[in-house]
């Protein structure tokens, strides 16, 4: 094993995981394309069904008018009235149609169009459940025009909005409570006459949500959108699948975009759920259509209540962690699936250090720089031996070249090189440690920077938004794997990676293997395609980290290691009796056997 091969091991492992990320992202892109036709077909089917329903409804209305039954007309025809309730973070527009929030604006966040971020503002968005509305009639609550809507301010400064829907066989009451400075809204459903309003106590709620674009790159935002849920006391999510059936208790379901989410919470839980969603692949600002059907049974009695909560807000770890709901912080992707092992790194190291610097430094770019310095300082005891080995190898390169001339046979040269390195006090295997250590750190920071809402809209140097890629040049067309732009921070990250590869290759003798010779130069080129669509915060971190690596190697080589002393140490060591480790003896035996087999094979051919 030589320095070239140790370095390549690290590069190959890191590249393999990066390619895994590319594969997953590409697969999601293919899934989006595959859903395009399905989406268009679904729209066509829905339109045909809507036309049929409209025709049937028109006929049904005519019949009921003839029969004199106007009960459904009374409750499903009316004038929509809006009620606005605000606290420090939310502006909620309630509607009496369905007795529910019709539009929610986040007062501290701006969307891509510079207006406030709006959640639950589309005609598709609604929450409904079916009730018995009289003799042989049933209706969806979302279609009913409720009464009331008055706002009452409570002693604790919270505000309560109450809607009532009197029916011939009972009364529906929707009561919402909005607390100060809180993204969570309490929603209590009361059914007076529940035994008549519900069939055998079945409370089947349907929640429709259509998230829309809030970030600059709608395609990337669609890829980051997923459905999280807490079922059977465990968090899980769906991202590539289009539907999911949950047969055990469901406490909450969340439609999560890159930086915002809308979550429906049942305090007592639903018994089951069926989630269906479809990402949009058109040119609109729509992200997806999500329909969640939730089922439970209420006690068979005259009166019943079902307490719920609605969260409309940011994917902010500290806010979600403080919610009185289990594991809502896992909505934020700090490491999942293959990369679950990086979540503790983010939770207990990266995030606290980042928040500490952020508490007294105004520039997020400087915060990331200091975070990088901290991480490099923390890992320096593990990284330093590798850098020291690399610097020593660079100094000893002329001596290794002479050794290769003396022993042209590859196997013999490997044996002599191992002896020479041992005598020089060089640990050949320490060289691959820096590359291996980059793997968990890189993926931890990828998850962290990609989901950190505090970076959203933050400018640094030429980057307008550290939560997205910076644009040096915009192409008038799409380039496969690269997109329609080139990022300057991506260029600096790839360029510094190339310089590190160049330095490492300059520190090792020529092995005569083209694959080993050119692989380190190919890796920075691959990074160009990986990094170009990633947040500028990540490519800025990688650039700073690479610069630190280059500076460390320069300082170690020129100011810490003395070539003459190192050579003198080698000569002195050669004169001393040498004690080989069992592992070294075994390795030399294997190499000697391989050399003899090659010689025997060569003689056989002659």
Backbone torsions as a table, in degrees:
resi	resn	phi	psi	omega
1	UNK	NA	130.0	179.5
2	UNK	-123.2	179.4	-174.4
3	UNK	-63.4	-38.6	179.2
4	UNK	-56.7	-48.8	-175.3
5	UNK	-68.5	-37.6	177.5
6	UNK	-61.7	-43.9	178.9
7	UNK	-63.1	-42.6	-178.2
8	UNK	-63.7	-35.8	178.4
9	UNK	-56.9	-48.1	178.9
10	UNK	-62.2	-45.1	-179.7
11	UNK	-62.1	-43.5	-176.6
12	UNK	-65.6	-42.5	179.1
13	UNK	-63.4	-46.2	179.1
14	UNK	-64.2	-43.3	179.4
15	UNK	-63.8	-36.9	179.5
16	UNK	-61.0	-44.1	178.7
17	UNK	-69.5	-35.1	176.2
18	UNK	-65.1	-41.6	177.0
19	UNK	-64.5	-33.3	176.1
20	UNK	-62.2	-41.7	176.0
21	UNK	-61.7	-44.7	179.2
22	UNK	-60.7	-40.2	-178.8
23	UNK	-63.6	-44.4	-179.6
24	UNK	-63.4	-44.4	179.7
25	UNK	-63.7	-43.0	179.2
26	UNK	-64.5	-39.5	178.4
27	UNK	-61.7	-42.1	177.5
28	UNK	-62.3	-37.5	178.3
29	UNK	-64.7	-42.1	177.3
30	UNK	-63.3	-38.8	178.1
31	UNK	-61.8	-39.3	178.4
32	UNK	-62.4	-44.2	179.6
33	UNK	-64.7	-38.4	180.0
34	UNK	-67.3	-25.6	-179.5
35	UNK	-83.3	-12.8	-176.3
36	UNK	-57.0	-52.2	-178.4
37	UNK	-65.6	-37.7	178.5
38	UNK	-61.8	-40.3	179.1
39	UNK	-64.3	-46.6	-179.1
40	UNK	-63.4	-40.0	177.2
41	UNK	-63.9	-40.4	-179.7
42	UNK	-63.5	-41.7	179.1
43	UNK	-61.0	-43.0	179.9
44	UNK	-62.9	-42.5	179.9
45	UNK	-64.6	-42.0	179.4
46	UNK	-62.1	-41.0	179.9
47	UNK	-63.1	-44.3	179.0
48	UNK	-62.9	-41.8	179.8
49	UNK	-64.8	-39.0	179.9
50	UNK	-64.6	-40.7	178.0
51	UNK	-61.2	-41.4	-179.9
52	UNK	-65.8	-43.6	-179.9
53	UNK	-62.9	-39.9	179.9
54	UNK	-61.7	-41.6	179.8
55	UNK	-65.0	-43.5	179.8
56	UNK	-65.0	-40.9	-179.6
57	UNK	-62.7	-40.4	179.3
58	UNK	-61.9	-42.9	179.0
59	UNK	-65.4	-40.7	-178.2
60	UNK	-66.3	-39.4	178.1
61	UNK	-62.4	-42.5	179.6
62	UNK	-62.2	-44.2	-179.7
63	UNK	-61.9	-44.6	-177.3
64	UNK	-68.2	-32.9	177.1
65	UNK	-64.7	-39.6	179.2
66	UNK	-65.6	-39.9	-178.2
67	UNK	-78.6	-11.1	178.9
68	UNK	82.6	9.2	178.9
69	UNK	-89.7	102.1	-177.5
70	UNK	-111.5	18.9	-176.6
71	UNK	-64.9	-43.8	178.4
72	UNK	-67.4	-39.2	178.7
73	UNK	-61.1	-37.3	-178.3
74	UNK	-63.6	-37.3	-173.9
75	UNK	-97.4	-16.9	-178.4
76	UNK	-106.3	0.0	176.2
77	UNK	-122.4	128.3	-178.6
78	UNK	-175.4	-170.3	179.4
79	UNK	-109.9	127.9	-179.2
80	UNK	-72.5	130.3	177.2
81	UNK	-120.1	137.0	-176.5
82	UNK	-110.3	142.0	177.9
83	UNK	-128.4	124.9	-177.5
84	UNK	-103.4	128.3	176.4
85	UNK	-126.9	134.2	-177.8
86	UNK	-128.9	149.3	163.8
87	UNK	-129.0	-161.9	-175.5
88	UNK	-69.6	-22.0	-173.2
89	UNK	-120.5	-17.3	-175.7
90	UNK	-127.3	147.6	166.9
91	UNK	-124.9	109.3	-172.3
92	UNK	-109.9	124.8	175.2
93	UNK	-103.4	105.9	178.2
94	UNK	-84.4	149.3	175.4
95	UNK	-122.9	143.8	177.6
96	UNK	-75.4	-12.7	175.8
97	UNK	-78.3	104.5	-174.9
98	UNK	89.9	-11.8	179.7
99	UNK	56.8	58.8	-172.4
100	UNK	-155.5	169.7	175.6
101	UNK	-65.9	130.3	178.3
102	UNK	-99.8	-26.5	-178.3
103	UNK	-157.0	134.8	-179.9
104	UNK	-128.1	125.0	178.9
105	UNK	-112.3	135.4	177.3
106	UNK	-93.4	113.4	-168.8
107	UNK	-73.4	-15.9	-177.6
108	UNK	-102.6	3.8	-175.3
109	UNK	-133.3	138.0	177.7
110	UNK	-104.9	144.0	176.9
111	UNK	-86.1	-178.9	-177.8
112	UNK	-64.0	-24.5	179.2
113	UNK	-90.6	11.9	177.9
114	UNK	73.6	0.1	172.5
115	UNK	-88.2	169.1	178.5
116	UNK	-63.1	146.9	175.5
117	UNK	-64.1	126.9	-179.4
118	UNK	-111.6	125.8	172.8
119	UNK	-114.8	143.3	178.7
120	UNK	62.9	44.9	-177.5
121	UNK	-117.2	9.9	-177.8
122	UNK	-100.7	157.7	178.1
123	UNK	-64.1	-24.4	178.7
124	UNK	-69.9	-27.9	-172.3
125	UNK	-75.3	122.7	175.0
126	UNK	-169.0	160.6	175.1
127	UNK	-123.9	132.7	-175.3
128	UNK	-148.5	160.1	170.4
129	UNK	-151.6	154.2	-173.7
130	UNK	-93.6	136.4	177.5
131	UNK	-130.7	157.2	173.9
132	UNK	-79.8	120.5	-172.5
133	UNK	-108.7	28.6	179.5
134	UNK	133.4	-168.4	-177.6
135	UNK	-64.1	112.3	175.6
136	UNK	59.4	23.7	177.2
137	UNK	-121.9	145.1	172.3
138	UNK	-138.3	156.4	-176.3
139	UNK	-148.9	153.9	173.1
140	UNK	-85.5	131.9	-176.5
141	UNK	-58.7	-34.2	-178.7
142	UNK	-63.3	-17.2	-179.3
143	UNK	-95.6	-3.0	-175.4
144	UNK	-93.3	142.2	178.0
145	UNK	-96.9	106.1	-175.6
146	UNK	-77.1	161.9	173.0
147	UNK	-99.6	169.2	177.3
148	UNK	87.1	-138.4	-176.9
149	UNK	97.9	11.3	178.5
150	UNK	-72.6	145.7	-179.3
151	UNK	-101.4	128.9	179.0
152	UNK	-118.0	128.0	177.7
153	UNK	-92.3	127.4	-174.5
154	UNK	-93.4	171.1	-177.0
155	UNK	-63.7	-30.3	179.9
156	UNK	-88.1	16.0	179.4
157	UNK	71.9	6.4	172.7
158	UNK	-79.2	163.3	-179.5
159	UNK	-123.8	138.0	-178.4
160	UNK	-119.8	131.0	175.9
161	UNK	-116.0	128.5	-177.1
162	UNK	-123.7	129.9	175.6
163	UNK	-117.4	139.0	176.7
164	UNK	-122.8	145.3	176.6
165	UNK	-130.2	93.0	179.2
166	UNK	-75.6	127.7	176.7
167	UNK	-120.2	168.8	-177.8
168	UNK	-66.9	-22.2	-177.1
169	UNK	-117.5	14.3	179.0
170	UNK	159.6	-175.9	-178.6
171	UNK	-135.3	135.9	174.2
172	UNK	-100.0	138.3	177.6
173	UNK	-130.7	123.9	174.1
174	UNK	-111.4	116.8	-178.5
175	UNK	-118.4	122.5	-179.3
176	UNK	-113.4	137.1	177.3
177	UNK	-122.8	123.8	-179.6
178	UNK	-111.7	117.6	-179.1
179	UNK	-92.5	158.8	179.5
180	UNK	-63.3	140.1	172.3
181	UNK	52.0	41.7	-175.4
182	UNK	-136.6	137.1	177.2
183	UNK	-88.2	-6.8	-176.5
184	UNK	-98.2	128.7	-179.6
185	UNK	-112.1	129.2	174.3
186	UNK	-80.8	137.3	178.6
187	UNK	-134.8	115.3	-179.8
188	UNK	-113.0	121.3	177.9
189	UNK	-98.2	121.4	178.4
190	UNK	-115.4	134.7	179.6
191	UNK	-122.3	104.1	175.7
192	UNK	-88.0	110.7	-171.5
193	UNK	95.5	36.9	-175.8
194	UNK	-60.4	-33.0	-178.5
195	UNK	-64.8	-23.5	177.5
196	UNK	-99.2	-32.1	-178.3
197	UNK	-71.8	-34.1	-178.5
198	UNK	-111.4	143.7	177.7
199	UNK	-86.1	112.2	-179.1
200	UNK	54.4	32.1	175.3
201	UNK	74.5	10.2	-177.6
202	UNK	-74.1	116.9	177.3
203	UNK	-111.3	96.6	-175.8
204	UNK	-110.2	107.9	-173.5
205	UNK	-102.8	136.9	177.3
206	UNK	-116.9	126.1	-179.1
207	UNK	-118.2	119.3	176.9
208	UNK	-108.9	133.5	-179.3
209	UNK	-142.2	133.5	179.7
210	UNK	-126.1	89.5	178.1
211	UNK	-65.5	147.3	-180.0
212	UNK	-122.3	168.9	-174.5
213	UNK	-65.3	133.2	172.9
214	UNK	-127.9	-11.5	-179.2
215	UNK	-109.0	170.2	-174.1
216	UNK	-69.9	-31.2	-177.6
217	UNK	-111.0	100.0	-175.6
218	UNK	-67.1	-32.8	179.5
219	UNK	-64.7	-44.1	179.6
220	UNK	-67.8	-36.9	178.7
221	UNK	-64.8	-36.9	176.8
222	UNK	-63.7	-40.6	179.7
223	UNK	-65.8	-30.5	-178.6
224	UNK	-83.7	-14.2	-178.5
225	UNK	-74.9	137.7	179.0
226	UNK	-152.7	170.2	179.1
227	UNK	-111.0	116.6	176.4
228	UNK	-102.4	153.3	178.8
229	UNK	-155.4	155.9	177.9
230	UNK	-119.0	106.7	-175.6
231	UNK	-132.8	137.4	179.1
232	UNK	55.1	42.1	177.3
233	UNK	60.6	34.7	179.5
234	UNK	-151.4	143.2	178.3
235	UNK	-89.1	142.7	172.8
236	UNK	-153.8	175.6	-178.6
237	UNK	-154.3	163.0	172.6
238	UNK	-126.1	140.3	-177.3
239	UNK	-131.1	-45.1	-178.3
240	UNK	-99.3	-28.2	177.6
241	UNK	-72.3	156.8	-178.4
242	UNK	-103.9	-4.7	176.8
243	UNK	-157.8	157.0	-178.9
244	UNK	-152.8	131.2	176.2
245	UNK	-105.1	130.6	179.1
246	UNK	-116.0	116.4	-174.9
247	UNK	-97.3	-7.3	179.4
248	UNK	-112.0	172.8	-172.6
249	UNK	-53.9	135.0	-179.5
250	UNK	-118.1	121.0	-179.2
251	UNK	-94.0	-36.8	177.1
252	UNK	-153.6	154.2	176.3
253	UNK	-131.5	137.2	-175.1
254	UNK	-131.1	132.2	170.3
255	UNK	-96.3	108.0	-170.7
256	UNK	-113.3	120.9	171.4
257	UNK	-89.8	-167.8	-176.9
258	UNK	-62.3	-41.2	-175.1
259	UNK	-129.1	0.4	-178.5
260	UNK	-140.1	155.5	177.7
261	UNK	-147.7	155.0	171.7
262	UNK	-120.6	124.5	-173.1
263	UNK	-128.2	133.8	175.5
264	UNK	-105.0	125.1	-173.6
265	UNK	-122.1	133.2	173.7
266	UNK	-111.2	118.0	-175.5
267	UNK	-61.2	-35.9	179.7
268	UNK	-98.7	-2.6	176.7
269	UNK	83.0	150.1	169.2
270	UNK	-95.3	153.1	-177.8
271	UNK	-79.0	-25.6	-179.6
272	UNK	-161.0	169.5	-179.2
273	UNK	-156.6	156.7	177.1
274	UNK	-136.8	115.1	-175.7
275	UNK	-108.8	128.6	175.5
276	UNK	-130.8	133.1	179.4
277	UNK	-149.5	154.6	-176.8
278	UNK	-142.7	118.5	176.3
279	UNK	-70.2	140.5	173.1
280	UNK	-77.3	145.3	177.8
281	UNK	-127.5	15.0	-178.4
282	UNK	-91.0	-169.7	-176.5
283	UNK	-93.4	8.8	179.4
284	UNK	-81.8	179.2	178.1
285	UNK	-92.6	11.1	179.3
286	UNK	-80.2	136.6	-178.7
287	UNK	-91.2	-49.7	-176.0
288	UNK	-164.8	164.2	170.5
289	UNK	-114.0	120.5	-176.6
290	UNK	-121.3	125.9	176.6
291	UNK	-124.0	118.9	-178.6
292	UNK	-116.8	121.6	176.8
293	UNK	-104.1	123.7	-176.9
294	UNK	-121.7	136.7	-174.8
295	UNK	-125.4	142.2	170.6
296	UNK	-159.3	170.9	177.3
297	UNK	-121.7	131.6	177.2
298	UNK	-93.9	156.0	180.0
299	UNK	-57.5	138.1	-179.5
300	UNK	-76.0	96.6	179.4
301	UNK	-155.2	177.7	-177.8
302	UNK	-69.1	-34.4	-179.3
303	UNK	-126.4	145.5	179.0
304	UNK	-150.1	156.0	178.1
305	UNK	-140.3	147.8	177.9
306	UNK	-137.0	104.9	-177.8
307	UNK	-81.9	132.6	177.8
308	UNK	-134.9	172.6	175.3
309	UNK	-140.7	152.4	177.5
310	UNK	-125.9	127.6	176.2
311	UNK	-108.9	122.2	172.7
312	UNK	-122.2	107.3	-176.5
313	UNK	-176.8	-169.9	-175.9
314	UNK	-81.0	157.6	171.1
315	UNK	-85.5	65.8	178.7
316	UNK	-100.9	122.1	-172.7
317	UNK	-58.1	-44.7	-176.8
318	UNK	-66.1	-36.6	179.0
319	UNK	-69.7	-47.1	-178.4
320	UNK	-67.1	-36.0	179.6
321	UNK	-65.3	-29.0	-177.1
322	UNK	-85.4	-5.0	-178.7
323	UNK	-71.8	145.6	179.9
324	UNK	-79.5	44.2	-177.3
325	UNK	-135.1	134.5	-175.1
326	UNK	-67.5	131.0	167.9
327	UNK	59.8	29.7	174.8
328	UNK	-67.9	-22.2	178.8
329	UNK	-65.3	-19.7	179.4
330	UNK	-75.5	-6.2	170.9
331	UNK	-58.8	-32.8	178.5
332	UNK	-80.8	126.6	-177.0
333	UNK	-82.5	94.5	174.7
334	UNK	-101.8	12.8	-178.7
335	UNK	138.2	113.3	-178.2
336	UNK	-135.0	160.8	172.6
337	UNK	53.6	-118.3	-177.6
338	UNK	-61.0	-26.8	-175.3
339	UNK	-109.1	25.2	178.3
340	UNK	-60.6	-28.7	-176.4
341	UNK	-65.0	-15.6	-179.3
342	UNK	-90.5	-10.2	-178.8
343	UNK	-60.1	-45.5	176.5
344	UNK	-60.3	-34.0	177.8
345	UNK	-61.8	-42.9	179.4
346	UNK	-68.8	-44.6	-174.5
347	UNK	-67.8	-41.8	-169.7
348	UNK	-105.5	-9.7	179.7
349	UNK	-125.2	-64.7	-172.1
350	UNK	-62.8	-51.3	-175.0
351	UNK	-64.3	-47.6	179.4
352	UNK	-61.9	-40.1	-179.7
353	UNK	-67.4	-42.9	178.9
354	UNK	-60.7	-46.3	-179.6
355	UNK	-65.0	-34.1	178.3
356	UNK	-63.6	-49.9	179.1
357	UNK	-65.4	-36.5	-178.5
358	UNK	-66.7	-24.7	-176.7
359	UNK	-68.9	-21.0	-179.0
360	UNK	-134.7	6.1	178.0
361	UNK	-119.9	130.5	-174.5
362	UNK	-81.3	-26.8	-176.4
363	UNK	-95.6	122.3	179.2
364	UNK	-66.5	-31.4	177.1
365	UNK	-62.7	-39.8	178.1
366	UNK	-70.6	-36.5	176.8
367	UNK	-60.0	-44.3	179.2
368	UNK	-64.9	-39.1	177.8
369	UNK	-60.6	-46.3	179.7
370	UNK	-66.8	-37.1	175.8
371	UNK	-60.9	-41.4	178.2
372	UNK	-61.9	-45.4	178.8
373	UNK	-60.6	-41.0	179.8
374	UNK	-63.4	-45.6	-179.1
375	UNK	-62.7	-41.8	179.7
376	UNK	-67.1	-35.7	176.7
377	UNK	-67.7	-40.4	-179.5
378	UNK	-64.9	-37.6	-177.4
379	UNK	-92.6	-1.2	-175.5
380	UNK	-58.2	-37.8	178.3
381	UNK	-60.6	-31.8	178.5
382	UNK	-84.9	-32.8	-175.8
383	UNK	-81.4	-31.5	-172.4
384	UNK	-58.4	-45.2	178.8
385	UNK	-56.8	-35.8	178.3
386	UNK	-67.0	-44.4	178.3
387	UNK	-64.5	-38.9	178.9
388	UNK	-63.4	-42.5	177.7
389	UNK	-62.8	-43.4	179.9
390	UNK	-61.5	-42.5	179.0
391	UNK	-65.7	-41.1	178.0
392	UNK	-63.5	-41.5	179.5
393	UNK	-62.1	-36.1	178.9
394	UNK	-66.3	-41.1	178.8
395	UNK	-67.4	-37.9	-176.3
396	UNK	-86.5	2.0	-177.7
397	UNK	-54.8	-45.4	177.9
398	UNK	-59.8	-39.1	179.5
399	UNK	-67.3	-37.3	178.5
400	UNK	-69.7	-32.9	177.3
401	UNK	-65.6	-40.8	176.9
402	UNK	-64.2	-38.9	179.2
403	UNK	-63.4	-37.1	179.7
404	UNK	-68.1	-37.5	176.9
405	UNK	-65.1	-36.2	-178.4
406	UNK	-72.1	-33.2	-178.7
407	UNK	-124.1	82.4	-177.6
408	UNK	-66.1	-25.5	178.3
409	UNK	-67.3	129.9	-173.6
410	UNK	-61.0	-44.6	-178.0
411	UNK	-67.0	-42.9	-179.9
412	UNK	-65.7	-39.4	179.0
413	UNK	-64.2	-38.7	179.3
414	UNK	-62.3	-39.3	178.8
415	UNK	-66.6	-45.2	-178.9
416	UNK	-68.8	-35.3	178.2
417	UNK	-64.3	-39.9	179.2
418	UNK	-62.8	-41.8	177.6
419	UNK	-62.6	-44.7	-178.4
420	UNK	-62.5	-43.1	-179.9
421	UNK	-65.9	-39.2	179.0
422	UNK	-65.3	-40.3	178.8
423	UNK	-68.2	-29.1	179.3
424	UNK	-84.3	-4.9	-178.9
425	UNK	73.5	31.9	-178.4
426	UNK	-105.3	122.4	176.5
427	UNK	-88.8	104.1	-174.4
428	UNK	-62.9	-30.5	-175.6
429	UNK	-80.8	-13.3	178.1
430	UNK	-70.1	-19.4	-177.0
431	UNK	-67.4	-26.8	-178.1
432	UNK	-88.7	-9.6	-177.1
433	UNK	-63.0	-44.8	178.3
434	UNK	-56.7	-39.7	179.4
435	UNK	-67.5	-40.2	179.5
436	UNK	-68.1	-36.4	-177.7
437	UNK	-70.0	-22.8	178.8
438	UNK	-67.0	-25.5	-172.9
439	UNK	-61.7	-59.1	-179.8
440	UNK	-66.0	-34.3	-179.1
441	UNK	-66.4	-44.7	-178.6
442	UNK	-61.4	-47.2	-176.8
443	UNK	-72.6	-29.3	173.6
444	UNK	-64.3	-46.2	-178.4
445	UNK	-72.7	-30.8	174.9
446	UNK	-59.7	-48.1	179.2
447	UNK	-64.6	-40.8	-176.0
448	UNK	-67.1	-51.5	-177.4
449	UNK	-68.9	-30.5	-177.7
450	UNK	-74.0	-19.4	-175.7
451	UNK	-120.3	4.2	-175.1
452	UNK	-86.4	105.8	-175.2
453	UNK	-69.0	-20.6	179.6
454	UNK	-67.8	-16.7	176.8
455	UNK	-84.7	-13.4	-174.2
456	UNK	-64.2	122.3	177.8
457	UNK	79.4	1.8	-179.7
458	UNK	-81.2	128.9	-180.0
459	UNK	-95.6	148.2	175.4
460	UNK	-157.7	126.2	-176.1
461	UNK	51.7	-120.3	-178.4
462	UNK	-91.1	-6.9	-179.4
463	UNK	-80.8	127.4	179.6
464	UNK	-84.6	-21.2	-176.7
465	UNK	-153.0	107.4	-176.9
466	UNK	-67.9	-16.1	179.2
467	UNK	-83.0	-5.4	177.8
468	UNK	-134.7	173.9	180.0
469	UNK	-72.1	149.8	172.4
470	UNK	-88.0	155.6	-175.6
471	UNK	-118.7	112.1	173.3
472	UNK	-83.0	-42.3	-179.3
473	UNK	-147.5	134.6	179.9
474	UNK	-101.7	125.8	178.6
475	UNK	-86.0	149.8	176.4
476	UNK	-80.7	6.6	-178.1
477	UNK	-150.6	169.4	179.9
478	UNK	-92.5	136.0	173.5
479	UNK	-109.9	127.6	-176.2
480	UNK	-57.1	129.7	177.7
481	UNK	81.4	-17.7	-176.2
482	UNK	-110.3	-33.0	-177.9
483	UNK	95.5	-155.1	-177.3
484	UNK	-109.4	23.2	-177.8
485	UNK	-153.5	171.9	170.9
486	UNK	-131.3	134.5	-176.0
487	UNK	-98.8	133.3	-179.7
488	UNK	-70.8	-39.7	177.3
489	UNK	-64.8	-32.1	175.0
490	UNK	-64.5	-41.1	178.6
491	UNK	-63.1	-44.2	-180.0
492	UNK	-65.7	-36.7	177.9
493	UNK	-65.7	-43.0	-179.1
494	UNK	-70.8	-38.2	-179.8
495	UNK	-64.9	-45.0	178.6
496	UNK	-67.5	-33.0	174.8
497	UNK	-64.6	-39.5	177.5
498	UNK	-63.4	-40.8	179.6
499	UNK	-63.9	-38.6	177.0
500	UNK	-64.5	-43.8	177.9
501	UNK	-61.4	-42.1	179.1
502	UNK	-62.0	-42.3	179.4
503	UNK	-64.1	-45.6	-178.6
504	UNK	-64.2	-40.4	179.2
505	UNK	-68.4	-32.5	178.8
506	UNK	-71.1	-14.6	-177.6
507	UNK	-96.0	1.1	-177.5
508	UNK	-125.6	148.4	179.0
509	UNK	-69.7	155.7	178.5
510	UNK	-69.4	121.5	-178.4
511	UNK	-91.6	-8.5	178.8
512	UNK	79.7	7.5	179.9
513	UNK	-105.9	111.4	-177.0
514	UNK	-58.1	-35.9	-179.2
515	UNK	-61.8	-45.3	178.4
516	UNK	-69.6	-28.8	-175.3
517	UNK	-74.8	-39.1	-172.6
518	UNK	-105.1	-13.0	-178.5
519	UNK	-56.2	-45.6	-180.0
520	UNK	-61.4	-24.8	178.6
521	UNK	-82.8	-24.0	178.9
522	UNK	-74.6	-34.7	-175.7
523	UNK	-58.0	-47.8	177.2
524	UNK	-60.1	-32.2	177.7
525	UNK	-66.8	-38.5	177.0
526	UNK	-64.0	-38.0	179.8
527	UNK	-60.7	-29.4	179.0
528	UNK	-56.6	-41.6	-178.5
529	UNK	-78.8	-30.6	-179.8
530	UNK	-73.9	-43.3	-172.3
531	UNK	-82.0	-22.9	-166.6
532	UNK	-61.5	-26.1	-179.3
533	UNK	-104.4	3.5	-176.5
534	UNK	-89.8	161.7	-178.4
535	UNK	-56.8	143.9	178.9
536	UNK	-61.9	-27.4	177.9
537	UNK	-59.7	-40.2	-178.3
538	UNK	-71.8	-43.3	-179.4
539	UNK	-71.2	-29.7	173.9
540	UNK	-67.5	-43.4	175.7
541	UNK	-58.4	-47.1	-176.9
542	UNK	-63.4	-37.7	177.4
543	UNK	-62.7	-48.5	-180.0
544	UNK	-61.6	-43.5	-179.7
545	UNK	-61.3	-41.6	178.6
546	UNK	-66.4	-40.0	178.0
547	UNK	-62.3	-41.1	177.2
548	UNK	-61.3	-42.3	178.8
549	UNK	-60.1	-45.9	179.8
550	UNK	-63.2	-41.8	179.4
551	UNK	-65.1	-42.8	178.9
552	UNK	-61.1	-45.4	-179.6
553	UNK	-64.2	-38.3	178.5
554	UNK	-65.3	-45.9	-178.4
555	UNK	-65.6	-43.8	-179.3
556	UNK	-62.2	-44.7	-176.5
557	UNK	-69.0	-37.9	-172.6
558	UNK	-97.6	-21.3	-174.2
559	UNK	-125.3	-12.7	-178.7
560	UNK	-108.2	-43.1	-177.7
561	UNK	-94.6	130.5	176.0
562	UNK	-105.3	117.4	-174.4
563	UNK	-61.0	-44.4	-177.5
564	UNK	-63.8	-42.0	178.5
565	UNK	-66.3	-36.2	-179.8
566	UNK	-66.2	-43.9	177.9
567	UNK	-65.1	-41.0	178.5
568	UNK	-62.7	-37.6	178.4
569	UNK	-64.4	-37.7	179.0
570	UNK	-63.8	-46.4	-179.6
571	UNK	-62.6	-40.3	179.9
572	UNK	-66.7	-39.4	-179.8
573	UNK	-67.1	-36.1	-179.8
574	UNK	-62.3	-30.4	-177.1
575	UNK	-79.2	-17.2	-178.0
576	UNK	-84.7	151.9	173.4
577	UNK	-60.6	137.9	-174.7
578	UNK	-107.0	129.2	176.4
579	UNK	-109.4	115.0	-178.8
580	UNK	-87.9	144.9	173.1
581	UNK	-76.0	157.8	179.6
582	UNK	-60.6	-36.7	179.8
583	UNK	-65.4	-42.4	179.9
584	UNK	-65.6	-40.6	178.5
585	UNK	-62.6	-43.5	-179.5
586	UNK	-63.8	-40.9	179.8
587	UNK	-65.4	-41.5	179.0
588	UNK	-65.9	-35.7	177.4
589	UNK	-63.8	-43.8	179.1
590	UNK	-62.2	-44.5	-179.6
591	UNK	-65.0	-38.2	178.3
592	UNK	-66.0	-40.4	177.0
593	UNK	-63.0	-42.0	177.5
594	UNK	-62.7	-39.7	179.8
595	UNK	-64.5	-42.9	179.8
596	UNK	-65.8	-38.5	178.5
597	UNK	-64.3	-39.6	178.6
598	UNK	-66.2	-40.4	178.5
599	UNK	-64.7	-42.0	179.3
600	UNK	-64.6	-38.9	178.8
601	UNK	-64.9	-40.0	179.6
602	UNK	-65.9	-40.5	178.3
603	UNK	-65.5	-37.7	179.4
604	UNK	-62.6	-39.3	178.3
605	UNK	-65.2	-37.9	178.8
606	UNK	-66.6	NA	NA
